[in-house]
């Protein structure tokens, strides 16, 4: 029972991190196309906070992946990896480990 609860908590954290990655990606696109202004202090604060939260996860992935030019696939790799981990944990929970 306790293990199932811990797995649910980890699964929830995986969902939160995946959502933060998507928010950072969308915000990066909006900044790149000048939809939101980077002169706004709130925008800069949110952008820096998102980058500070995700850099420990995305940095090693970026270093391990080959250079693809201006396209950064590390957020996609992180989300896929987190979803695979979530599926694996749910499988363990269903087996009763």
C-alpha angles and dihedrals in degrees: 000000000000092000091052090053092049091049090051090051092050090047089053091050089050089054091050093050091047090052091049090051091052092048091050091049094050092044090051090054092048091050092047092053093043093243091131122036120239091203088074109098093216092054091049092048093051092045093050092046092051092048092047091051096047104035094082088057100037099039097070091044091052091050093049096047123079118252111270099182117247095344115095112204096175095099089054092048091049094050093047091048092049092048091050089051090050092052090048092050092048089052091053090048091051091050090054100242 
